[in-house]
Each structure stands twice: as structure tokens, then as C-alpha cells.
Amino acid sequence: MKAEGHPDYHTITVKMTDGTTYQTRSTYGKEGDVLSLDIDPLTHPAWLGGTQKILEKGALSKFEKRFAGFGALSSSGKKDEDKK
């Protein structure tokens, strides 16, 4: 196996959005570099309230709200349009 076949694996510092840091090993950058995160478990909606928080502001909820009654069945099992 070639010696150049693998990337350099070294220690870097990861900086979270709240300013806390921790050290880990990675192929990112070079030895001693700092990786500053824009999104992490402290700020991402998926960790702050689950998928519900994401969906209520997203395109899916707008679509569902806009077309809520489209093609809805009445209690008799027929479409509302069929009654006319």
C-alpha cells in the first residue's frame, strides 16, 4: 500500500456556537487548526424541538395549510364536489 494513500490524521480544536471548545482528531486542515461551527446541537432546530418545529415554519406546512380542503371527502364518503 502506498504511504501517500491516506490523508494526514491530526488533532484539531472544534469551537461550538456558544464558544466552548474541544479537541478531536480529524483530517480537516492541519495540526492545531480551529474548526468554528455555524450550526451545532445547541442551535439547530432538530435538537431544540424536534421535527415539528421545523415543519411548522417550512414549505410543507404552508402547502398543507393552503390546500387543506382540496379533494376532502365528506362524511358520506363522496367528494364535496360530487354533492352539487
Buried (B, 14 or more C-beta within 10 A) or exposed (E): EEEEEEEEEBEBBBBBBEEEEEEEEBEEEEEEEEEEBEEBEEEEBEEEEEEEEBEEEEEEEEEEEEEEEEEEEEEEEEEEEEEE
